[in-house]
Amino acid sequence: MNLQKPHIYTVTELTREIKGLLEEKFPLVWVEGEVTNLRIPASGHIYFDLKDKDSVIQVAFFKPLVSHLSFKLKDGLQILLYGNIGVYERRGEYQIIAQRVEPKGLGALQLAFEQLKKKLEAEALFAQEHKKPIPLLIQRLGIVTSPTGAAIRDILNVLSRRNPNMEILISPVLVQGKEAAPQIVAAIESLNKIGGFDAIILTRGGGSLEDLWPFNEEIVARSIYGSEIPIISAVGHEIDYTISDFVADLRAPTPSAAAELCSIQREEVLEKISNLSRQLHYKIENKINSLKNKLNALAASYGLRRPKEVTRQLTQRIDEITLRIKKGMEYRTMLAKERLKKISGQLNALSPLAILGRGYSVTFSYPEEKIIKDAQATKKGNIIKTKIKKGSLLSEIKEVRYERDEV
């Protein structure tokens, strides 16, 4: 009887056979479980165990894919894991090679938002004592946003109506996608290096949490915190909150609201000066009356009935000081009004509206309302809008003439 000799496997051969069978049977799988025994060595790879109430399986999450993780893994976190079954041949242990990890129940971005918010709040980046005041009268403003978005149009419309003479520098950046955050940081740093700005508006229109994510990046938050220029955050709609809003020196609910805050009008300044002047006058009078009452009470007392002449001298002195204070207040108020009037006159002289008043006009494309500087940017049949001193004109181009620039 001839028996076939059985094949004798080496440990390595058997392990590789098992590995091949597992990888063929389970090429890619979704697995749910709890993170435990989390390890992150210097290599940047992540290793942990995934468990439920009855079993445990090891997981390897390698560095190239770890960089796409938008939240922080920690022990006890319930996750959904996508990957393939593999075998670590050296120890003959099967494991999951992770390709994608998501938190169960809470979105990855929302979890990352909450984790970063908690971290920065613990470092006092949101603390009120670190926030810089926004100047009352802003003359030079930096704006960090997309040059083509609705936010910049809303801001410029408000500023042109309320303070057309304000000097504005727009720092164009992406406000969505992976490249947006580094561009925002670079723009804030650049405006700080240029210097001379009274404030910066950091803004974009509304969108989903994913759309607004650049404003939730840690590098953007730390750039805002480190800015020497006060920053107003106006990201999304009124109901939207980002990390930038918490770190900024002031949060505006909308881009238009940010522009309103930055463009206080001359009449509003004069009204504030008048209100403060009235309040100061009222407090001084109250203080004087209070002192007079105390003095009269002392003068009526038995011990001071005789030296009434001293009382009269003190009363006269108080009246003199009162008049000097009133004159000083009136003089300072007059100087403030004259200075504001002078600045207003200088700004009005530079206003485009003053130029229009001398018979010049500005031509815009319609309906985009972009200034036309070159005839080659138009063609026959286009509609154009001409701004003159009083009103504007809509015209149809009948002929386009190109002229060479004078040398």
C-alpha positions in Angstrom: 0.0 0.0 0.0 1.5 3.3 -1.2 0.6 6.3 1.0 1.4 9.8 -0.2 3.7 11.7 2.0 1.9 14.7 3.5 3.2 18.2 2.7 5.0 19.7 5.7 4.6 23.5 6.0 7.1 25.8 7.5 5.7 28.4 9.9 6.2 31.1 7.3 4.5 29.1 4.5 1.5 28.4 6.7 1.3 32.0 7.8 1.3 33.2 4.2 -1.3 30.7 3.2 -3.6 31.9 5.9 -2.8 35.5 4.9 -3.8 34.8 1.3 -7.0 33.1 2.3 -8.0 36.0 4.6 -7.2 38.7 2.1 -9.1 36.8 -0.6 -12.2 36.3 1.6 -12.2 39.8 3.2 -10.7 42.2 0.7 -12.3 45.3 2.1 -14.7 45.5 5.1 -16.4 48.0 7.4 -16.0 47.2 11.1 -17.6 48.9 14.1 -16.0 49.0 17.6 -14.3 50.9 20.4 -10.8 52.2 20.3 -8.5 50.8 23.0 -4.8 50.4 23.7 -4.0 53.3 21.3 -0.3 53.7 20.4 1.4 56.4 18.3 5.2 55.8 17.9 7.6 58.3 16.5 7.1 56.9 12.9 3.7 58.6 12.8 1.8 55.3 12.2 -1.1 54.6 14.6 -1.8 51.2 16.2 -4.7 50.3 18.4 -7.1 47.5 19.2 -10.7 47.6 18.1 -13.1 45.8 20.5 -16.7 45.1 21.3 -18.1 43.3 24.4 -16.8 39.8 23.3 -13.8 40.2 21.0 -10.7 42.3 20.1 -8.9 42.8 16.8 -5.7 44.7 16.1 -5.6 47.7 13.7 -2.7 49.3 11.9 -3.3 52.8 10.5 -0.3 53.9 8.4 1.0 57.5 8.2 0.1 58.5 4.6 -3.6 57.9 5.4 -3.4 59.2 9.0 -2.7 62.7 7.5 -6.3 62.7 6.2 -7.8 62.1 9.6 -9.8 65.2 10.6 -10.3 64.3 14.3 -8.1 62.9 17.1 -8.3 59.3 18.0 -8.5 58.4 21.7 -9.2 55.4 23.8 -13.0 54.8 24.4 -14.1 56.4 21.1 -16.7 54.5 19.1 -15.7 54.4 15.4 -16.5 52.9 12.0 -13.3 51.5 10.3 -12.9 50.7 6.6 -9.9 48.5 5.6 -8.7 45.1 4.5 -7.8 42.1 6.6 -4.0 41.3 6.8 -1.6 39.2 8.7 1.5 40.4 10.6 3.7 37.5 9.5 6.4 38.0 12.1 3.9 37.1 14.9 1.3 35.3 12.9 -1.4 37.7 14.1 -4.2 38.9 11.9 -5.1 42.6 11.8 -7.1 45.2 9.9 -5.1 47.6 7.7 -7.2 50.7 8.1 -7.8 52.9 5.1 -10.5 55.2 6.5 -11.8 55.9 10.1 -14.9 57.8 11.0 -16.5 58.5 14.4 -19.7 56.7 15.0 -22.7 59.0 15.5 -20.9 62.3 15.4 -19.4 63.6 12.1 -15.7 63.8 11.8 -15.6 67.5 11.2 -18.0 68.3 14.1 -15.8 66.1 16.4 -12.7 67.9 15.2 -14.4 71.3 15.8 -15.3 70.4 19.4 -11.9 69.0 20.1 -10.0 72.1 18.8 -12.5 74.4 20.5 -11.9 72.7 23.9 -8.1 72.8 23.4 -7.8 76.4 22.4 -10.3 77.5 25.2 -8.1 75.7 27.7 -5.1 77.7 26.4 -7.1 81.0 26.9 -7.1 81.9 23.2 -10.8 82.9 23.6 -10.2 85.0 26.8 -11.7 88.5 26.8 -8.6 90.0 28.3 -6.6 89.1 25.2 -9.0 90.8 22.8 -7.9 94.2 21.3 -10.4 97.0 21.0 -11.7 98.0 17.6 -10.9 101.7 16.9 -13.8 104.1 16.8 -12.8 105.9 13.6 -11.2 103.5 11.1 -9.4 105.1 8.2 -7.4 102.2 6.8 -9.0 98.7 6.6 -7.6 95.4 5.5 -10.0 92.7 4.2 -9.0 89.0 3.9 -11.5 87.2 1.7 -12.2 85.9 -1.8 -12.2 88.7 -4.3 -15.2 87.2 -6.2 -17.5 86.2 -3.4 -20.7 87.8 -2.3 -19.1 88.8 1.0 -16.7 91.4 -0.5 -19.5 92.8 -2.6 -21.7 93.3 0.5 -18.9 94.9 2.4 -17.9 97.3 -0.4 -21.5 98.4 -0.9 -21.9 99.3 2.8 -18.5 101.1 2.9 -19.2 103.1 -0.3 -22.5 104.3 1.3 -21.3 105.0 4.8 -17.6 105.9 4.4 -16.6 106.2 0.7 -13.2 107.8 1.7 -11.9 104.9 3.7 -8.7 103.4 2.4 -9.2 99.7 1.8 -6.7 96.9 0.9 -8.2 93.6 -0.2 -6.0 90.6 0.4 -7.4 87.9 -2.0 -7.4 84.3 -0.7 -9.3 81.0 -1.2 -12.0 80.6 1.4 -12.7 77.0 0.8 -10.7 73.8 0.3 -7.3 72.5 1.5 -5.3 75.5 0.3 -7.5 78.1 1.9 -6.1 78.0 5.5 -2.4 78.5 4.5 -3.5 81.4 2.3 -5.5 83.0 5.1 -2.6 82.7 7.5 -0.2 84.3 4.9 -2.6 87.2 4.3 -2.9 88.0 8.0 0.8 87.9 8.4 1.4 90.1 5.3 -1.1 92.8 6.5 0.7 92.8 9.8 4.1 93.2 8.1 2.8 96.1 5.9 1.3 97.8 9.0 -0.7 100.9 9.4 -4.1 99.2 9.4 -6.7 100.1 12.0 -8.5 96.8 11.6 -8.8 93.6 9.5 -12.0 92.0 8.4 -11.8 88.2 7.9 -14.8 87.1 6.0 -16.7 84.8 3.6 -20.3 84.0 2.9 -22.4 81.1 4.3 -21.9 77.4 3.6 -21.8 74.0 5.1 -19.5 73.0 7.9 -17.1 71.6 5.3 -17.2 74.8 3.3 -16.4 76.9 6.3 -13.7 74.5 7.6 -10.6 76.7 6.8 -11.9 79.1 9.5 -11.8 76.1 11.9 -8.2 75.3 11.3 -5.8 75.6 14.2 -3.2 77.5 12.1 -5.8 80.2 11.3 -6.9 80.5 14.9 -3.3 81.0 16.1 -2.6 83.5 13.3 -5.7 85.6 14.4 -4.5 85.4 18.0 -1.0 86.5 17.1 -2.1 89.5 15.0 -1.1 92.9 16.2 -4.0 94.4 14.2 -7.5 93.9 15.6 -9.4 91.3 13.6 -13.2 91.2 13.0 -14.4 87.8 12.1 -17.5 87.7 9.8 -17.8 84.1 8.5 -21.0 82.7 7.1 -24.5 83.6 8.3 -25.6 84.8 11.7 -26.2 81.2 12.9 -22.8 80.0 11.8 -20.0 79.9 14.4 -16.4 79.0 13.6 -13.2 78.8 15.7 -12.2 82.1 14.0 -15.2 83.8 15.6 -14.1 82.8 19.1 -10.5 83.9 18.7 -11.1 87.1 16.9 -11.2 90.4 18.7 -14.8 90.9 17.6 -17.4 88.7 15.9 -19.8 90.2 13.4 -22.9 88.1 12.5 -22.6 88.9 8.7 -20.1 90.5 6.3 -22.4 93.5 6.0 -22.6 93.9 9.8 -18.8 93.9 9.9 -18.7 96.7 7.4 -21.3 98.7 9.5 -19.1 98.3 12.5 -16.0 99.6 10.6 -17.7 102.6 9.0 -19.1 104.9 11.6 -20.2 108.1 10.0 -19.2 111.7 10.8 -22.6 112.5 12.3 -22.3 109.5 14.6 -18.9 110.7 15.8 -20.2 114.1 16.6 -23.2 112.7 18.3 -21.0 110.5 20.5 -18.8 113.5 21.4 -21.9 115.5 22.3 -23.3 112.6 24.4 -20.0 112.2 26.3 -19.8 116.0 26.8 -23.3 116.1 28.2 -22.6 113.1 30.5 -19.3 114.7 31.7 -21.1 118.0 32.3 -23.9 116.3 34.3 -21.4 114.3 36.5 -19.4 117.4 37.2 -22.5 119.4 38.2 -23.7 116.6 40.4 -20.3 116.5 42.1 -20.2 120.2 42.6 -23.7 120.3 44.0 -22.8 117.5 46.3 -19.8 119.4 47.6 -21.8 122.6 47.9 -24.4 120.8 50.0 -21.7 119.3 52.3 -20.2 122.8 52.6 -23.5 124.4 53.4 -24.1 121.7 56.0 -20.7 122.4 57.6 -21.3 126.2 57.4 -24.6 125.8 59.3 -23.0 123.7 62.0 -22.3 125.3 65.4 -18.6 125.0 65.1 -18.4 127.0 61.8 -21.0 129.6 62.3 -18.4 132.3 63.0 -15.9 131.8 60.2 -18.6 132.4 57.5 -16.1 134.5 55.6 -13.9 131.3 55.0 -17.0 129.6 53.7 -17.8 132.4 51.3 -14.2 132.3 50.0 -14.4 128.6 49.4 -17.7 129.0 47.7 -16.3 131.6 45.4 -13.3 129.4 44.7 -15.6 126.5 43.7 -17.5 128.8 41.3 -14.2 129.8 39.7 -13.1 126.2 39.3 -16.5 125.3 37.9 -16.3 128.0 35.2 -12.7 127.0 34.3 -13.8 123.3 33.9 -16.8 124.3 31.7 -14.6 126.6 29.5 -12.0 123.8 29.3 -14.7 121.3 28.2 -16.1 123.7 25.6 -12.6 124.4 24.3 -11.7 120.7 24.0 -15.0 119.9 22.3 -14.4 122.8 19.8 -10.9 121.5 19.0 -12.3 117.9 18.5 -15.0 119.2 16.2 -12.6 121.4 14.2 -10.1 118.5 13.8 -12.9 116.2 12.6 -14.1 118.9 10.2 -10.6 119.3 8.8 -10.2 115.5 8.3 -13.7 115.3 6.7 -12.7 118.1 4.3 -9.5 116.4 3.4 -11.3 113.1 2.8 -14.0 114.8 0.8 -11.4 116.4 -1.5 -10.0 112.9 -2.3 -13.5 111.5 -2.8 -14.3 110.1 -6.3 -17.6 112.0 -6.0 -15.7 115.3 -5.9 -14.0 114.3 -9.2 -17.3 113.5 -10.7 -18.5 117.0 -9.7 -15.9 118.5 -12.0 -17.5 117.0 -15.0 -15.7 113.6 -15.1 -17.5 110.3 -15.3 -16.8 106.6 -14.6 -17.9 103.8 -16.9 -18.8 100.3 -15.7 -19.8 97.1 -17.4 -23.4 96.2 -16.9 -24.8 94.3 -15.0 -21.4 93.3 -13.4 -20.5 96.9 -12.6 -16.8 96.5 -13.1 -14.8 99.6 -14.1 -13.9 99.7 -17.8 -10.4 100.9 -18.4 -9.7 99.6 -21.9 -12.1 99.8 -24.9 -10.9 96.3 -25.9 -12.8 95.0 -22.9 -16.1 95.9 -24.6 -17.8 95.2 -27.9 -20.6 96.5 -30.0 -24.0 95.8 -28.5 -22.8 95.7 -24.9 -24.7 97.7 -22.3 -22.6 100.0 -20.1 -23.4 102.1 -17.1 -21.9 105.6 -16.8 -21.7 107.2 -13.3 -21.9 111.0 -13.3 -22.3 113.5 -10.5 -26.0 113.2 -10.2 -27.3 109.7 -11.2 -26.1 107.3 -13.8 -26.8 106.4 -17.5 -27.3 103.1 -19.2 -26.1 103.0 -22.8 -25.7 100.6 -25.7 -22.3 100.6 -27.5 -22.8 101.4 -31.2 -19.1 101.4 -32.1 -15.8 100.6 -30.4 -12.7 102.6 -31.3 -9.3 101.4 -30.2 -6.6 104.0 -29.7 -2.9 103.5 -29.1 -1.6 104.7 -25.7 0.3 108.0 -25.9 4.0 107.7 -25.5 
